[in-house]
Amino acid sequence: MTCTAIPVYDFALIKGDDHTKKFQCKDGDNPTDLTGYTIQLESEEDSLDKEATITNAAEGKFEFTFVPADTETLTSKRVRYKVVFYPTGLSGVKNTEFWGSINIHTKGIV
């Protein structure tokens, strides 16, 4: 599987806020069916590591939800991450599909 529609990019989180980051995986113009997949965000900060919620498998849609406790105590301002796909579950093959940085901002400063 190749997620050509998801680039390498950075995104921001505001320290202590709730945030949901939504993605869609495509191969060219066609959504990738994520049925049976496990998707994880792995980062330099354990509190940001997440398993995705697949919101529409047939359309390749998934999201990561961050809660205040995930960022409240972070001292880092930039955290590198990668998103890995397990097509047959956690015991199967692991594919890194995209990566980037999460920029952590103090409330009111974005």
HUTAWO-V46771 format. One record per backbone hydrogen bond with DSSP energy under -0.5 kcal/mol. NH is the residue of the N-H (numbers start at 1). CO is the residue of the C=O. If there is no record, write none. Layout:
[[NH CO] [NH CO]]
//
This chain:
[[4 2] [4 26] [5 26] [6 3] [7 5] [9 7] [9 99] [11 101] [13 103] [15 13] [15 105] [17 14] [19 66] [21 64] [22 20] [23 62] [25 60] [26 24] [27 30] [28 26] [30 27] [32 25] [33 31] [34 32] [34 57] [37 34] [38 86] [40 84] [41 50] [42 40] [42 82] [44 80] [46 44] [48 45] [49 45] [49 46] [50 41] [52 39] [53 63] [54 52] [55 53] [55 61] [56 61] [59 56] [60 56] [60 57] [61 56] [62 23] [63 53] [64 21] [66 19] [66 64] [70 67] [71 67] [71 68] [72 68] [74 71] [79 102] [81 100] [82 42] [83 98] [84 40] [84 82] [85 95] [86 38] [87 85] [89 86] [92 89] [95 85] [97 83] [97 95] [98 83] [100 81] [102 79] [103 11] [103 101] [104 77] [104 102] [105 13] [105 103] [109 106] [110 108]]
//
